[in-house]
Amino acid sequence: MRPIDADELKELRDKYIRGEIKFDGDEYDLIDKCPTIDVALMRRGRWVHLGGDEWCCSACGFVISTEGSWDKPTKKYCEECGAKMEQEAK
């Protein structure tokens, strides 16, 4: 398995459609040309309870509200930075 940069793949596809780049093969060549990403760069974080119904991402500080509930958010990723939420801070 080779993790690739999806944004770069989209850019390559758009250039191919516009005729700015050419490939000898087929559309799979676009995937082969796409750079590999380092999956270790994935951000990880936790939902930190600020009090009441407010929680923040430990990776970027983005604050969300659980709309009146004091329960930990069920979101698995921060909508601001994309960090994967591991567990609640104690």
N, C-alpha and C positions, 0 to 999 in steps of 0.2 A: 504494500500500500504506500502511496506517495501523496501526502497532503499538499494541495495546491492553493494558490491565491485566487479565490473566486473573482475578486474585483479585477485582477489582471486578466483572467480568462474572459470576462465580459468585454474588457477593452480590446483584447485581441480579436474577439468575435466581431465587434463593431468595426474595427479596422478592416477585417476580412470582407465583411458585407459591403463596406464602402469601396472596396478594391484597392485600399492603401497597402495591403500586404498580400502576398500570394504564397500558397503552399503547393508542393508537388503532389501531395496525397489528398486526403479527405479531411473532414472536420476533426477527426481524432488527432491530426497533427497539431491542431490548436491546443489540445490538452497536453500533448507532449512538449510544446514550446512554453507552456505555463510554468513559472518558477515555483519551486517547492517552498513551503513555509515551515517555520520552526514551531511545532506545536507546543513546545515548552513555554512559549510566550503567552499562552492563554492566561488571562488574569483570573485570579481566584479571590473570593472575598466571603464575607458573612453579613447577614443583616444584623445591625447593631441597634438595639432598642434605645431610642432617645427619650422615651416617656410617652404616656398616652397612646395615641395610635400612630406615632411617627417612628420610622425606622430609617437607617441610612446604610448605604453600601460602605463597607470598610475599605474597599479599594479606591473609591473616588469621592466618597462623601455625599453622593446623590441621595436626597431625602424623598421617601415615599410615605404615603398615608395608607393605613389599612381601613380607612373609612369607619371610624368609631370602634373597631375591634382592637383589642390589645394583643391578639394572636400574631405570631410570627408570620410575615408574608409568605405566601406559597410560591412566589415567583422564583424560578430556578436560576435566572440570570438578571443582572442589573440592566435596566433599559437604557441607561446612560453610557456606561463603559463596556458592557458586555461580560463583566466578570461572572464566573460561575459561582453561585452561592453554595458554600460548603456546609456550614452549620452556624447556629446562633452563637454570638459572643456571650460568654458567661459574665 
